């Protein structure tokens, strides 16, 4: 079973400087590389304490690539709606070269109204811009003399340089929040999948993954070839009470920052985001104890966390790649380092084939 490290900075700047956060992330990534983690990934968000320390995942991942040797470098995810595909394809191709062919290219739609407003992009166009951006990047990576005529971008003929190391192109992942149809489309197109279980019911998540696997198989693709990364925040310590106290503190911090970031949904509606206007009430109803019981967060001793992951794989499939965030919020770096050591020594070996 594969495990990865996920970074999502969710805290105000007065808690920790950007420079300190980046140094800590790079240090944890180096340790994860040596400890046998499969991948490291980070998010794209802008302008708030909800992920705003990572406006460009490629920049941070390039720094990580320079300090690691074998771990996969994953965007989790970049947002095509906010960048011209020529620019995005070029940045990701550079990252594939800088990492000697270790890039997993994850793409997301975005869901925060303020971000779309800041970039001057209508939210109702997000799905079409997302689809077009991925197609354009894939063609630029794998073809020469590309002439592209899309709804939002037209260019060419052009041969992208540098060419990605991985041919015909790096593995492509798509992030799906709650839409079974988008998961099925990913399987049909041969893309891999990134999901976050904290925001959907078990029934919906099971439907999403079943749709993805069925579409992958129906498209005639190699059995078991579709990769699924599932992302969790994880609080692990020798002492259960300590881990649970961290979990409650930093999950509530996450909810506080997310509530501020999604506040504009109270006055926003979009055909492309059916039901998102109810997101604020859903987030405000969060309860850490229930989330832990429902296996939407991992927390406790290494044995506790291993049992929780075993439940996840039994329920949703043994083919999952579990991506954990071990430094959520403003947790002290020494505690995140210890959590990584415990996870690598006492959790990961339990899932060796």
N, C-alpha and C positions, 0 to 999 in steps of 0.2 A: 504494500500500500504506500502511496506517495503522500508526503506532507509538505506544505509550503508555509512561508511566512508572509503575512499580509500587513501592510502599513496604511493606516487611515488616521491622520492627525485630527483629533477632535478636542480642541481646547483653545482658549483665548491666548493671545500673545503675551499677556502678563504672567501666564503660568510658566512659559518656557520660550526662549528665543528660537527663531528659525534655525540659526546656526547650530545651537545645541541639539535641537531635534534631529537635524540632518546628520550630525556626527554620531548620535546615538543609533540612528537607523543604519548607517553604514557599518558601525561596529556590530550590531546584531546580525546584519546580513553576512558579514565575514564569519561570525561564529556559526551561523546556520549553514554556510557553505562547508565548513569543516565538519559539522555535526551530521551531515548527510541529508539535510532538507532538500527537496526536489526543486523548489522554485521560491522566488521572492517577488512580491508585487506591490504596487501602490496605485492609488486612485487619482482622478482628476476632479478638482473642485476649485471654485474661485470666490474670493471676496468675503469670506466669513470664517468663523471659528470651526465650521463644519467642513473640514477637509481643506481649508484654504491655504494651508502650508504646502500643498501639493498641486499648484496650478499647472505644472508640466511634469508628468511622470517620467518622461524621457530623460530629462536633465538629471533627476535623482537616480534613476536606474543606470544611467551612463557612469555616474560616480561609483555606484555599487559594482558595476561590471568591471571597473578598473581595479577593484580591490578583492575580487573573487575569481575562482578558477572554473568551477563546474556547475554551480547552481543556475537554473533557468532564470532568465530575466523577463518578467511578465508585466505588461501594462494591464492594470485592472480597474478602470479601463480609460482609454482616451476617447474623446467625444468628437466624432467627425463633423458634427454640425457647427463646431466652433473654429474649424481650420480648413483651409483649402486642401484638397486631396494631394496636390503636388507637394505641398509643404509637409503634410502629415506622412505621406509615403516616404519622402526623403529622410525625415527625422527618424522614422522607424528603421529604415534601411541602414542608416548610420549606426543606430544602436545595435543592430544585428552584427555589423562589422566590428564595432567596438567590443562586443561580447564574444567574438569568435563563433557566431552562429548559435547563440543561446536564447534568442528572443522568442517569446510567445506573445503575439500581438492581440491584445484584448481591446474590444471596441464597445462603447456604451452609448445610449441615447441621451443621457442626462434627464433630470426631472425637476430641477429647481427653476421656478419662473423667473427669479431675479437674474440668474445666469443667462437665460435666453434674452432677457431684456438688455442686459449689459452688452451682449454681443450683437444685438439688433437682429436676432433670429426668431421668427414666429414659432411658437411651440407646436402649432399644428403641422409644421413642416418637419418635425424632428424625425419621425419614422422614415420619411422619404430621403432626407439628408443622410441619415444613418446608413440606409441600404446603399445609396449611391456612393457614399464615401468608401465603404468597404469594397465595393466592386471596383471602384477607381484605383484604390491602393493595390488590390490583388492584380489588376491588369498591369499597373506600372511596375510591380515587382517581377512579373513573370513574362511580360511581352516587351518587344522593342518597337520603336516607331508607333507609339500608341496615339491614336486619334480618339478622343473621348467626347461624346455628345450626351450630356445629361440634362436633367431638369434645372440644376443649379450651377453646374460647371461644364464648360466646354474648353478643350485645349488640345494641342498636338498639331502635327506629329512630334512626339518627344520620346527619347529613350532615357529612362531615369538612371542617374548615377548618384551614389554608388549602387551597384546591384547588391541585393541581400546575399549573405553567405548561403543561407538555406534556400534550396531550389526545389520546386519552382517558386516557393515563397515561404516565409515563416508560418508556423501554425497560427491559425486565426481563431480567436475566441470571441464570442458575443456574450455580453452581460444581459441577463433577463431578470427583471424584478418580480413579475407575477403573471406573465402572459403565456399560457400554454401554446398559443398559436405562434408566438415568436420563437419558442423553443423548438417547435416542430419545423419551422422554417430554417432554423439553424442546422438541424439534422439533415434536412433535404439538401442544403447548400454545402454540406461537408464542413461546417464550422464546429469548433468545440464550444463548450458552454461554461459560463460562470454564473452562480446563483448565490443568493444571500437568504438563508432560511428564516432569519429573524422577522421578516416583514410579510410572510405568507403563512397560511395554515398548512398543516401536514398534508391535508387532502389536496390542496392546490399544488404544493411542491411535488407530491407524488404524481399528479396529473402532468405537470410540466416535464418531469424527467421521463415518464413513460412515453409522452408524445415525442420527445427528443429522440429517445432510443428507437422507437418504432419508425420515425421518419428517416433516421440514419440507415436502418436496415432496409427500408422500402426503397431507398435510393440506390441499393446495390453496393453499398460501401462495406469495407472489411468489417466483419463482426468484431465488436469490442473496440473499434478504432476511435470512437468518439470519446473525447476526454471531458469529464465534468469536474470542475473545481467548485467546491462548496465552502463558503467563508464563515468563520466564527470568531467572535472575540473569546479569548481564553484566559482564565485567571487560575494559575496553578502555583501551589506552595506546599511545603512539607506539612504545614498546619492548615487544616480545612477552614477553621474560623477566619484565619487571615485571608485566605483566597476568596471566601465568600464576602468578607467585608470590602475587599478591593472590588469585587464584582459589583456589589450594590452601589458603591461610590462612583465608579467610573461608567457603569451603564446609565446611572442617573445623570451624570455629566453629559454623556452622549445624547440622551433624550433632551436635556436642556438646550444643547447647541443645535440639535436637529430641529427642535420646535421653533427656534429663532430663524433657522434657515428656510423652513417651509412656511413661514407665516403668511407669505404672499399668496398661498393657495386659498386663503380665506376669501380673496377677491379675484380669483383666477379660475376660469374654466377652459378646457381644451378638449376637442374631440379626440385628440391623440392620447389623452390621459384620462380615460373615463374613471370616475370615482375618486380621483386624487384630491378633489376638494374636501373629502372627508378624512384626509390623511392626518390633519392636525388633531382631531378628536381621537383617532386611533393611537397616535404617538403619545398623547397626554394620558392615556389610560394604561400606559406601560407599568408593569409590576415585576420587579426583579425575581422574586420568589416564584411567580408563575412561569416566567420565562425560563428559569432554570429547570423547573419541573417538566416543562414542555420541550426541553432539549433544544432551545433556541440560543443558548449561551453555554459555554463550557466553563466549569468552575469547580475547584476543590483540590484534593490531593492528586498526585499522579494516577493513583488507582481509580479515583472518582472519574477523572477526565477520560481515562482509558475505557471505563465502562460506558460513559456517555457517548464516546466515539463508536464503540461497538454497537450501541443502540442505533446510532445514525446509519451506520453501514448496513446493519440488519434490516432497517426500515426502508432505506432509500437506495441501497445497492452497494456491493463490495467494490465496484469500479470507481468509486468517488476518489477525488484528490482533495484532502482536507487542508484548507488554507487557514492558519490561525494567526490572530493578532495578539501578540504577547506584550505589547507596550501601549495599551489603549490609554487615551487621555494623557494625563501628565504623571503617570506612574513613574516613580524614581527609577533611573536606569539600572541601578544595581539589582532591583527586584525583577526587572524585565530580563536581565542577564541570567539570574537564578532560575526564573521560570523557563527560559530556553534550555538551560542545562538539565532541568528536571524533565522537561518534555522529551528532549532527545535521549536521555538515559533511561527513563522509566515509563514513557508512553509509547514512543515509536517502536521499540523492539517487540512490543506485544503484538504488532501487526505485520511482522516480517513474514514473508511467504514461506 
